[in-house]
Amino acid sequence: MGTTLQIYLKENKSLRMKKILVTGGGGYIGSHTLVDLIEHGFEVISIDNFSRSYASSLDGVEEITGKKVKNYEIDLCNLRDLQAVFEQNKDIEGIIHFAAYKSVPESVEKPLLYYRNNMDSLFNILDCCRQFSVNNFVFSSSCSVYGNPDKLPVTESTPLKKAECAYAATKQMGEMVLEDTANNLNINSIALRYFNPVGAHTSSLIGERSIDKPNNLLPIITQTAAGILDKVTVFGSDYDTRDGSCIRDYIHVMDIAHAHTKALQYLLAEVKKPFYQVLNLGSGNGISVLEIIKSFEKVSGEKLNYELGPRRAGDVIAVYADNAKAKSTLQWELKQDTDSMLQTAWAWQKTLLNK
C-alpha cells in the first residue's frame, strides 16, 4: 500500500482539488486540520454550530492559508439539516469527523448527554455517507478506548478495557459502528486513536480554546501562568507511576492534523473495499503531569502555582502509544518535540491575552 500511496501523491499534484467535509472545523484539532488539508491541495468545507468552539478559529484558518472556509452552522444531530449540506455539496469525496463532546469530567456527570450527542451525530453522518455515496471516512477516536491497559506502550491490538467514562465509551462504540459500516455499506474508514494533542500553530492565530473553564492540562497550565487561573491541581499523587501522577502521551496538534491529511490520502489511493483500520497517533513517550509542569516552567521561564489533589473520576493511570503502525501505513513522521508543544501553547496563550 505504501507504493500505491506514493504514486497517488505524485499523480495528485495534477488532479483537481478533492472536496473534504470536516465536522467540528472550528474546534481545536479541526481548525489545525483545515490548515493542513488546504496546504496539501484539498478543498474544504466545515460543519460547526460553535456550541463548544469559536467562529474566530475559521478566521485564523483564513489568515494562515488565504482561503476562506465555508462553514454550515448546523447541529449534526438534526438529520434534515445535515442532508441539506450534502445536497448542496454533491462532490464531497471524504469526511473527517471531529464533532463530539469531549470532556471526561462532564461525561462522568452527564453520560446521557454524551451518548446522545456523540452517537446520534455519528449515525446521521454515516446515513448521509450511504445516501450520497461518500466512501472515505476518517474518525476522531481516542486513546481513552484502551481504559487502564495491562501493558505499555499500547498497540492497536491491545485489548480494550472497560471505558472509564461515557466519552471513552462513545469512542469505543463509534469504532464498532465504523467497522460494521465498512463491512456492510462499503464505507472505507480509518479510526485515529490519538493521545493528548497540545500546542498551537506557529503563527499563534489558532490554538486550543475552551468555552468554559478548560479541562485539559496544557490550557490549565498556560492560563495559570497567565494569571487567569489561580493554580494547577494535579489530580492524584499516589498512582503507581514514577512520581505518583498520571502519565500521558503528548503530541503536537499539527502532527495530529497532518496525520488526518495522510489518512485521507491513504483512503483516496483506491484501497480495496471493505476497508477499516485503527491507528495510534502518539509520540510513543509517556510523560507525567508533574514532568509536564516542570518542563513548562523551564521552557517559559514562568513559575507555576500548583498543588497535589485527590484522584479524579474517569482518569486512566497511564497510557502512551506504540505509533509504528501509523508511521509505516501513512508514511507519517513526527516533526515537533515537547519543547515546541509547550512553546507554541504558551505563545498562543499570550496572544489570547491581547484579544
C-alpha positions as CSV (number, residue, x, y, z in Angstrom):
1,M,0.0,0.0,0.0
2,G,2.9,2.3,0.6
3,T,3.8,2.3,-3.1
4,T,0.2,3.0,-4.1
5,L,0.1,6.0,-1.8
6,Q,3.4,7.3,-3.2
7,I,2.0,7.0,-6.7
8,Y,-1.2,8.7,-5.7
9,L,0.7,11.6,-4.1
10,K,2.8,12.1,-7.2
11,E,-0.1,12.0,-9.6
12,N,-2.5,14.0,-7.4
13,K,-0.4,17.2,-8.0
14,S,-2.0,17.5,-11.4
15,L,-5.6,16.4,-10.4
16,R,-8.4,18.7,-9.4
17,M,-8.8,19.5,-5.7
18,K,-10.9,17.0,-3.9
19,K,-13.6,18.4,-1.6
20,I,-13.4,17.3,2.0
21,L,-16.0,17.8,4.7
22,V,-14.6,18.5,8.2
23,T,-17.1,18.3,11.1
24,G,-16.1,20.4,14.0
25,G,-13.9,22.6,11.8
26,G,-14.0,25.4,14.3
27,G,-12.6,23.2,17.1
28,Y,-9.0,22.8,18.3
29,I,-7.9,19.9,16.2
30,G,-10.4,20.6,13.4
31,S,-9.1,24.1,12.7
32,H,-5.5,22.9,12.6
33,T,-6.5,20.1,10.2
34,L,-8.3,22.5,7.9
35,V,-5.0,24.4,7.6
36,D,-3.1,21.2,6.8
37,L,-5.7,20.0,4.3
38,I,-5.6,23.3,2.5
39,E,-1.8,23.4,2.4
40,H,-1.9,19.9,0.8
41,G,-4.2,20.9,-2.0
42,F,-7.7,19.9,-0.7
43,E,-10.8,22.0,-1.0
44,V,-12.6,22.0,2.4
45,I,-15.9,22.8,3.9
46,S,-16.8,22.7,7.6
47,I,-19.8,21.9,9.8
48,D,-19.7,23.5,13.2
49,N,-22.5,25.0,15.3
50,F,-19.9,26.7,17.6
51,S,-21.6,25.3,20.7
52,R,-18.2,24.4,22.1
53,S,-15.8,26.3,19.7
54,Y,-15.2,29.7,18.3
55,A,-16.1,31.1,14.9
56,S,-12.9,33.1,15.1
57,S,-10.9,29.9,14.6
58,L,-12.0,29.9,11.0
59,D,-10.8,33.5,10.6
60,G,-7.5,32.3,11.8
61,V,-7.5,29.5,9.2
62,E,-8.2,32.1,6.5
63,E,-5.4,34.3,7.7
64,I,-2.9,31.5,7.7
65,T,-3.9,29.9,4.3
66,G,-5.5,32.8,2.4
67,K,-8.6,30.6,1.9
68,K,-12.0,31.3,3.3
69,V,-13.6,28.1,4.6
70,K,-17.4,27.7,4.0
71,N,-19.0,26.7,7.3
72,Y,-22.5,25.3,7.9
73,E,-23.7,26.3,11.3
74,I,-25.9,23.3,12.0
75,D,-26.4,20.6,14.6
76,L,-25.2,17.3,13.3
77,C,-28.0,15.6,15.4
78,N,-30.5,17.2,13.0
79,L,-30.5,14.8,10.1
80,R,-32.5,17.0,7.7
81,D,-30.2,20.0,8.1
82,L,-27.2,17.6,7.5
83,Q,-28.8,16.2,4.4
84,A,-29.2,19.7,3.1
85,V,-25.5,20.3,3.3
86,F,-24.8,17.1,1.3
87,E,-27.5,18.2,-1.3
88,Q,-25.5,21.4,-1.8
89,N,-22.2,19.6,-2.0
90,K,-22.6,16.5,-4.0
91,D,-18.9,16.5,-4.9
92,I,-17.8,15.6,-1.3
93,E,-15.2,12.8,-1.6
94,G,-14.1,12.4,2.0
95,I,-15.1,13.2,5.6
96,I,-13.1,13.9,8.7
97,H,-15.4,13.6,11.7
98,F,-14.2,15.5,14.8
99,A,-17.5,16.9,16.1
100,A,-18.2,15.5,19.5
101,Y,-18.4,16.4,23.2
102,K,-15.1,15.5,24.7
103,S,-14.9,16.5,28.4
104,V,-14.1,13.5,30.6
105,P,-15.4,15.0,33.9
106,E,-18.6,16.3,32.2
107,S,-19.2,12.9,30.6
108,V,-19.0,11.3,34.0
109,E,-21.6,13.7,35.3
110,K,-23.8,13.7,32.2
111,P,-23.5,10.4,30.4
112,L,-26.7,10.6,28.5
113,L,-25.8,13.9,27.0
114,Y,-22.6,12.3,25.6
115,Y,-24.3,9.2,24.4
116,R,-27.0,11.1,22.6
117,N,-24.8,13.8,21.0
118,N,-21.8,11.8,20.1
119,M,-23.6,8.7,18.8
120,D,-26.6,10.4,17.1
121,S,-24.2,12.8,15.2
122,L,-22.2,9.8,14.0
123,F,-25.2,7.8,12.9
124,N,-26.5,10.8,10.9
125,I,-23.3,11.5,9.1
126,L,-22.9,7.8,8.2
127,D,-26.5,7.8,6.9
128,C,-25.5,10.7,4.7
129,C,-22.4,8.9,3.5
130,R,-24.6,6.0,2.4
131,Q,-27.3,8.2,0.8
132,F,-24.8,10.4,-1.1
133,S,-22.2,7.7,-1.8
134,V,-19.3,9.2,0.2
135,N,-17.0,6.3,0.8
136,N,-13.9,7.7,2.6
137,F,-14.3,8.4,6.3
138,V,-11.7,9.4,9.0
139,F,-12.9,9.2,12.5
140,S,-11.6,11.1,15.5
141,S,-11.1,8.4,18.1
142,S,-9.1,8.5,21.3
143,C,-6.6,6.6,23.4
144,S,-9.3,6.6,26.1
145,V,-10.7,3.5,24.3
146,Y,-7.9,1.5,26.0
147,G,-9.1,2.2,29.5
148,N,-6.4,1.1,32.0
149,P,-4.2,-1.2,29.9
150,D,-2.2,-4.1,31.4
151,K,0.9,-3.4,29.3
152,L,2.6,-0.3,27.9
153,P,3.0,1.1,25.3
154,V,-0.4,0.2,23.8
155,T,-0.6,-1.1,20.2
156,E,-3.6,-1.2,18.0
157,S,-4.1,-4.9,19.0
158,T,-4.1,-4.1,22.8
159,P,-7.4,-5.4,24.2
160,L,-9.8,-2.6,25.0
161,K,-10.7,-2.4,28.7
162,K,-13.9,-1.1,30.2
163,A,-14.3,2.6,29.4
164,E,-13.6,4.8,32.3
165,C,-16.2,7.4,31.3
166,A,-19.1,8.0,28.8
167,Y,-16.8,9.9,26.5
168,A,-14.5,6.9,26.1
169,A,-17.5,4.6,25.7
170,T,-18.8,6.7,22.8
171,K,-15.4,6.3,21.1
172,Q,-15.4,2.5,21.6
173,M,-18.9,2.3,20.2
174,G,-18.1,4.6,17.4
175,E,-15.3,2.3,16.3
176,M,-17.6,-0.7,16.4
177,V,-20.1,1.1,14.3
178,L,-17.5,2.1,11.7
179,E,-16.2,-1.5,11.4
180,D,-19.7,-2.8,10.8
181,T,-20.3,0.1,8.3
182,A,-17.2,-0.7,6.4
183,N,-18.2,-4.4,6.1
184,N,-21.8,-3.8,5.2
185,L,-22.0,-0.4,3.4
186,N,-18.6,-0.2,1.7
187,I,-17.7,3.0,3.6
188,N,-13.9,2.8,3.9
189,S,-12.7,4.3,7.2
190,I,-9.8,4.9,9.4
191,A,-10.2,5.5,13.2
192,L,-7.3,7.6,14.5
193,R,-6.8,6.9,18.2
194,Y,-4.9,10.0,19.3
195,F,-3.4,10.6,22.6
196,N,-3.0,14.1,24.1
197,P,-2.9,16.9,21.4
198,V,-1.2,20.0,22.7
199,G,0.4,23.1,21.3
200,A,-0.7,25.6,18.7
201,H,0.0,26.7,15.1
202,T,3.3,28.6,15.0
203,S,1.5,31.7,13.8
204,S,-0.4,31.9,17.1
205,L,-3.5,32.6,15.0
206,I,-5.3,29.3,16.1
207,G,-4.9,27.2,19.2
208,E,-6.7,25.4,22.0
209,R,-9.5,27.5,23.5
210,S,-12.3,26.4,25.8
211,I,-15.8,28.0,26.0
212,D,-15.8,27.3,29.8
213,K,-13.1,26.5,32.3
214,P,-10.6,24.2,30.5
215,N,-10.4,20.5,31.4
216,N,-7.2,19.7,29.5
217,L,-3.8,20.0,31.3
218,L,-2.0,22.4,28.9
219,P,-4.6,25.2,28.8
220,I,-4.9,25.0,32.6
221,I,-1.1,25.3,32.8
222,T,-0.9,28.3,30.4
223,Q,-3.9,30.0,32.0
224,T,-2.3,29.7,35.4
225,A,0.9,31.1,34.1
226,A,-1.0,34.0,32.6
227,G,-2.8,34.7,35.9
228,I,-6.3,33.7,34.6
229,L,-6.5,30.7,36.9
230,D,-5.2,30.6,40.4
231,K,-3.4,27.3,40.3
232,V,-3.0,23.9,38.6
233,T,-4.4,21.0,40.5
234,V,-2.5,17.7,39.9
235,F,-5.3,15.1,40.2
236,G,-3.7,12.2,42.1
237,S,-0.2,12.0,43.5
238,D,-0.3,8.3,44.7
239,Y,-0.6,6.4,41.5
240,D,1.8,3.6,40.7
241,T,3.9,5.8,38.5
242,R,7.5,7.2,38.8
243,D,6.3,10.3,40.6
244,G,2.8,9.4,41.6
245,S,1.0,11.5,38.9
246,C,-0.8,10.2,35.8
247,I,1.3,9.5,32.7
248,R,0.1,10.6,29.3
249,D,1.5,10.7,25.7
250,Y,1.6,14.3,24.4
251,I,1.7,15.1,20.7
252,H,1.8,18.4,18.8
253,V,-1.6,19.3,17.3
254,M,0.0,20.0,13.9
255,D,1.4,16.5,13.8
256,I,-2.1,15.2,14.6
257,A,-3.5,17.4,11.9
258,H,-1.1,16.1,9.3
259,A,-2.0,12.5,10.2
260,H,-5.6,13.2,9.2
261,T,-4.4,14.5,5.8
262,K,-2.3,11.4,5.4
263,A,-5.2,9.2,6.3
264,L,-7.4,10.8,3.7
265,Q,-4.7,10.4,1.1
266,Y,-4.4,6.8,2.0
267,L,-8.1,6.1,1.6
268,L,-8.3,8.1,-1.7
269,A,-5.5,5.9,-3.1
270,E,-8.1,3.3,-4.1
271,V,-7.9,1.0,-1.2
272,K,-9.9,-2.2,-1.7
273,K,-13.3,-2.4,-0.1
274,P,-14.4,-3.1,2.5
275,F,-11.6,-1.4,4.5
276,Y,-11.4,-0.5,8.1
277,Q,-8.3,0.2,10.2
278,V,-7.4,1.8,13.5
279,L,-4.1,3.7,14.0
280,N,-2.5,5.1,17.1
281,L,-1.3,8.8,16.9
282,G,1.1,9.5,19.7
283,S,4.7,10.4,20.4
284,G,5.5,7.0,21.8
285,N,6.7,8.5,25.1
286,G,4.9,8.7,28.4
287,I,5.3,12.0,30.4
288,S,3.8,12.5,33.8
289,V,1.7,15.5,34.8
290,L,4.4,16.7,37.2
291,E,7.1,16.3,34.4
292,I,5.0,18.5,32.1
293,I,4.7,21.1,34.7
294,K,8.4,21.2,35.3
295,S,9.1,21.3,31.5
296,F,6.7,24.2,31.0
297,E,8.5,26.1,33.8
298,K,11.8,25.6,32.0
299,V,10.6,26.5,28.6
300,S,8.5,29.5,29.6
301,G,10.6,30.9,32.4
302,E,7.4,31.1,34.5
303,K,7.0,29.6,38.0
304,L,3.7,27.8,38.2
305,N,1.4,27.7,41.3
306,Y,0.3,24.0,41.5
307,E,-1.0,21.7,44.2
308,L,-1.4,18.0,44.7
309,G,-5.1,17.0,44.8
310,P,-7.2,13.8,45.0
311,R,-7.7,11.5,42.1
312,R,-10.3,12.5,39.5
313,A,-13.1,10.1,38.4
314,G,-12.7,8.8,34.9
315,D,-8.9,9.3,34.7
316,V,-6.7,6.5,33.4
317,I,-3.5,5.9,35.4
318,A,-1.0,5.7,32.5
319,V,-1.2,5.3,28.7
320,Y,1.1,6.0,25.9
321,A,1.4,4.8,22.3
322,D,3.3,2.5,20.1
323,N,3.0,4.6,16.9
324,A,4.9,2.3,14.5
325,K,1.8,1.2,12.5
326,A,0.7,4.8,11.8
327,K,4.2,5.7,10.7
328,S,4.5,2.7,8.3
329,T,1.0,2.8,7.0
330,L,0.6,6.5,6.4
331,Q,4.3,7.4,5.9
332,W,3.8,9.9,8.8
333,E,6.6,11.3,10.9
334,L,6.6,13.5,14.0
335,K,8.0,16.9,13.4
336,Q,7.5,18.6,16.8
337,D,9.1,17.8,20.2
338,T,7.9,18.5,23.7
339,D,9.6,22.0,23.9
340,S,7.8,23.0,20.7
341,M,4.5,21.8,22.1
342,L,4.9,23.9,25.2
343,Q,6.4,27.0,23.5
344,T,3.6,27.2,20.9
345,A,0.9,26.6,23.6
346,W,2.4,29.5,25.7
347,A,2.7,31.8,22.7
348,W,-0.9,31.1,21.8
349,Q,-2.0,31.9,25.4
350,K,-0.1,35.2,25.3
351,T,-1.9,36.0,22.1
352,L,-5.3,35.4,23.7
353,L,-4.5,37.8,26.5
354,N,-4.4,40.6,23.8
355,K,-7.8,39.6,22.2
